[in-house]
Amino acid sequence: MSLKKLVSKVTKENLWLFILAELSRRPMYAYEIARVIREKYRIPTAKVTTYVVLYSMKREGLIEKRIKSPSLSNPSRKYYGITEKGLKVLGESLAFLRGILENLTMASQPGEEASKPLESRKIGGEGYEEEAYVRSAEKA
């Protein structure tokens, strides 16, 4: 697998994660989200792709659409904000990625083994559930 393919899998195929991260900071409108994704993360995406991902995320309950009333200087805009479910999924996703990165980093050091292997476990709830590899809990 080439680095180019890895970059595509981690970025373009997971736009929802980048969008959740940005919406956890503040609500944004779709065009602004697309711009931030391109500029901050350097992920080249078509505007229509952003709308498709936003629609899917809204349907899953990860985000919600809010309409800001128009004023004399600004037309009405549809802003997107993260939901409680979205915050939970973002937290679980980041923890999962940290565990993977930690294991990869440890695996790259010769002669060392990961201190805690990942285990297969169901994560999620409230209408969604997936099996993922997560770090096992410390034994008390």
C-alpha positions in Angstrom: 0.0 0.0 0.0 1.4 3.3 -1.0 1.5 6.5 1.2 -0.8 8.1 -1.4 -3.5 5.5 -0.8 -3.0 5.8 3.0 -3.4 9.6 2.9 -6.6 9.2 0.8 -8.1 6.6 3.2 -7.3 8.7 6.3 -8.4 12.0 4.8 -11.0 12.0 2.0 -12.7 8.8 3.2 -13.1 10.2 6.7 -14.2 13.7 6.1 -16.9 13.3 8.7 -14.2 13.2 11.4 -12.5 16.4 10.3 -16.0 18.1 10.1 -16.9 16.9 13.6 -13.6 18.3 14.9 -14.2 21.7 13.4 -17.9 21.8 14.4 -16.8 21.0 18.0 -15.1 24.4 18.0 -18.0 26.4 16.6 -21.0 26.2 14.2 -20.2 26.8 10.5 -22.0 26.9 7.2 -21.3 24.4 4.5 -19.1 26.6 2.3 -17.0 27.6 5.3 -16.6 23.9 6.3 -15.3 23.0 2.8 -12.9 26.0 2.9 -11.5 25.0 6.3 -11.1 21.4 5.2 -9.1 22.5 2.1 -7.0 25.1 3.9 -6.3 23.7 7.3 -6.1 20.0 6.5 -5.1 20.4 2.9 -7.8 17.9 1.8 -8.9 18.7 -1.8 -12.7 18.1 -1.8 -15.5 19.3 -4.1 -18.2 21.4 -2.4 -20.8 18.8 -3.4 -18.8 16.2 -1.4 -19.0 18.3 1.7 -22.8 18.6 1.3 -23.1 14.8 0.8 -21.1 14.1 4.0 -23.1 16.8 5.9 -26.4 15.2 4.8 -25.2 11.8 6.0 -24.0 13.1 9.3 -27.2 15.0 9.9 -29.2 11.8 9.1 -27.0 9.9 11.7 -27.7 12.6 14.3 -24.1 13.7 14.6 -24.8 17.2 13.6 -27.8 19.5 13.3 -28.7 22.3 10.9 -29.6 25.7 12.3 -30.9 28.6 10.2 -29.6 32.0 11.1 -32.2 34.7 10.5 -31.4 37.2 7.8 -30.4 40.7 8.6 -30.0 43.8 6.4 -26.3 43.0 5.8 -26.5 39.2 5.7 -28.9 36.7 4.0 -30.2 33.8 6.0 -27.7 31.0 6.3 -27.8 27.3 7.2 -25.3 26.7 9.9 -24.3 23.2 11.1 -23.5 22.4 14.7 -22.4 19.3 16.5 -24.8 17.3 18.7 -24.2 15.5 21.9 -24.0 12.2 19.9 -21.5 13.9 17.6 -19.3 14.9 20.5 -19.4 11.4 21.9 -18.5 9.8 18.5 -15.7 12.4 18.1 -14.3 11.5 21.5 -14.5 7.8 20.8 -13.0 8.2 17.4 -10.1 10.3 18.6 -9.4 7.8 21.5 -9.4 4.9 18.9 -7.0 6.8 16.6 -4.7 7.6 19.6 -4.6 3.9 20.5 -3.7 2.9 17.0 -1.0 5.6 16.7 0.4 4.6 20.1 0.6 0.9 19.1 2.1 1.8 15.7 4.7 4.0 17.4 5.6 1.3 19.9 5.7 -1.3 17.2 8.3 0.8 15.3 10.8 0.6 18.1 12.9 -2.5 17.8 12.8 -4.9 20.7 9.7 -3.3 22.4 6.2 -4.6 22.5 3.0 -2.7 23.0 2.2 -2.5 26.7 -1.5 -3.0 26.2 -2.8 -4.7 23.1 -5.9 -3.6 21.4 -9.0 -5.8 21.9 -12.1 -6.1 19.7 -15.1 -4.5 21.4 -18.5 -2.9 20.6 -18.4 0.9 20.8 -21.2 3.4 20.4 -24.8 3.4 21.4 -28.0 5.4 20.9 -28.8 4.0 17.5 -25.4 3.2 16.3 -23.0 0.4 17.3 -19.8 -0.7 15.7 -17.1 -3.2 16.5 -13.7 -1.6 16.8 -10.3 -2.3 18.2 -9.8 -0.4 21.4 -7.2 -0.4 24.2 -8.2 -2.7 27.1 -9.0 -1.0 30.4 -6.4 -1.1 33.2 -7.0 -3.8 35.8 -7.5 -2.3 39.3 
